[in-house]
């Protein structure tokens, strides 16, 4: 009996660890939240901040809000919108953007977008950066986003194809 319990003491812990790892991997294969990100891109000109454009698709029957964003590649990521005041287009900071239940929110030039301040010199067209988007209900969503020049971004627009 002691011989068998020694065998079990050696063999059983690795089997349990493998089984637990399998369960964790299986659980993490499921979607983390209800927000999908489509057509994401960061547009940079080489001077000043970058602009983030993308579409959020809410797969939930509950409305959500984009409440923040951050990236290790930027000193600050801000939620912005372009508004017309007295015939003049102005950018202004927004606290949140609503993402309708079972709907989508499009961030695009001349409208709602993200501003990435303090981008380092390594962030240029042809590179990618990781952006973490924070949603009120869905929580954090990390996406790897291509960095494009304005000409590349325009060439990728559906109406330009």
C-alpha positions, 0 to 999 in steps of 0.5 A: 500500500505504501508503494502505491501511495508513493506512486500516486504522490508522484503521478497525481499532482502533474495530472491534476495540474494538466487537468486544471490547465486544460480547464483554464485554457478551455474557459479562456477560449470563450469570448471575454466580453460582448464588444467586438472591434472591427476595422481599427486603425491609428492614423499618424502624420509624423507630427502631433498626436495620432487619431484612432478610428474603428467600429465597436459592435455590441453583441449584448442586448444591454447598452454599453459605454466606452469610458476610457482607453490607454496604450503603452505607446502613448502618454495619454489616450483621449475620447474626442468628438468633432462638433460644429459650433457657430459654423466652425468645426471643433474637437472636444473631449468627451467623457464617454461614447454610447454603444447601443444594445445589439448595435454599433458605434463607428469612430471616424474622421470628422466625428467621434474618435480617439486621440493618442497623445505623446506617441513615441518615435517608434510609432510610425506607419507600418507599425502596430500598437496595443490599445486597451479600450475600457467599457462600462459593462464589458470591461477591458478590450485589448486590440492590436491596431495597425498604424497608417499614414493619412494616404494609407488610411484613405486608400483603405476606406470602403468608398476609396476601393 
